Amino acid sequence: MSSFTLYNYVLSGNCYKVRLMAALLGVEYDTVAVDFYPGFEHRSEPMLALNPSGTLPILTADDMVLTETQAMLGWLAAKFDPTGRWYPADDPVVSGEVLQWLGVASRLTGSVGAARLHAMLDWPVDGEAVRKDALKELQGFELLLTDRVFAGQTWLVGDHPTIADIACFPYVALSPDAGLEHDGFPAIRNWLYAVRSLPGFVTMPGIHQLHELREGAHG
Amino acid sequence: MSTLPVGLSRDLSAKRVMRATVGGQDLVVWRATNGEISAWDNRCPHRGMALSHGFVRGNTLACLYHGWHYNGAGTCTYIPAHPDLDPPATIRTNRFSVVEQDGVIWVRTDGEAQAPDLPGGLEPLRVFIVAASADQVQCGAAQVPYEGQMADAGAVLHFGAVSVMLLLSPLGDGRTQVTTLASAGLTVAQRSALSRWCEATRRHVEAQQEEAA
């Protein structure tokens, strides 16, 4: 039985975040394809009735409607991860760190995500300004990840992946779509690789699978 | 072009691929399963695809586009569309000389790479890119205090007991990649603080450029 419904646009990094989390948790769900571009269906009256903010994704389960991506990750982990590893809420410090990264994820969406929409779909924003913001966010992210490298750690919080990693992953990974390459960001590159190596990882256009992890017929 | 750093050994483990640039030359740098490192023109001889999108299979690099495999000598060893074909030896990548020394990966695009002798007691800290020339970074870095202390200007910046050295690689587009070395044996907190000094240096140098523009 399907456990929730995702109103989905395949090229959206935020929609992908939810698909990725569900895949990593092995959760089955239904999708409703929304014509974000060029149809702007997310701003149609039926969609606005469901989500007055006019954004995607939207997650519905029973009578619940979630419209904030980071909240969806928290809900998925709380509901479907009995180990509590993906969303560790017991320790106040750990919990604070996870929630802190969810805020960072929102800033990445607002900067890298906006720069990407401008580059790919000619979104009506100041392209140079959002690109500058996005570069600053990525530099800040690289700095914090480098601290994790110094501490001998791979993941954003603790010693295993959490919703913090999944929340930040898509727009960092997709930044080359906005012309922001990962060349000068070694800590980001290695963390992206770690996320892509997770069992059950799924792809989206712009984020391909790691062929070297598949059983090859040759080599 | 001289021998220039393209990254840190610790940031490229076995079976991993990265893109790098020296002096406008787009490079793929990759490490085979056996640890051997290679630096090539970032272009598949078949269709020109960036090899940095490729993946390592054993001790070969496979292009993501059509899966052609190249060994450490740059020779094509396997073409998936023609599995029984022994590929002609003329199909090869454009290789550059690469050496690893002091935890740094050094590349030279016009001759044999030879890493310089660095002062002792230093180890890699981190790599970052500044939107300014190498000279501007070198001058600007000496003007940024660390823990309230100004450095004595020189090839190595001394902040009391903590030393920092910046290795500068012009990327060829007005930006410079900075490979930072710092005193060996620092605590995590000290390395973290120096990493923030790197960010402060970037901001300082880039602000100087904006003022001048």
Interface residues (C-beta under 8 A of the other chain):
Chain A: Q139 E142 L143 T146 D147 F150 A151 E181 H182 D183 G184 P186 A187 R189 N190 Y193 H208 L210 H211 E212 G216 H218 G219
Chain B: G7 L8 D11 S13 K15 R16 M18 R19 A20 T21 F55 V56 R57 G58 T60 A62 L64 H69 Y78 P80 P83 R126 V127 F128 I129 Q177 V188 R191 S192 S195 R196 E199 R202
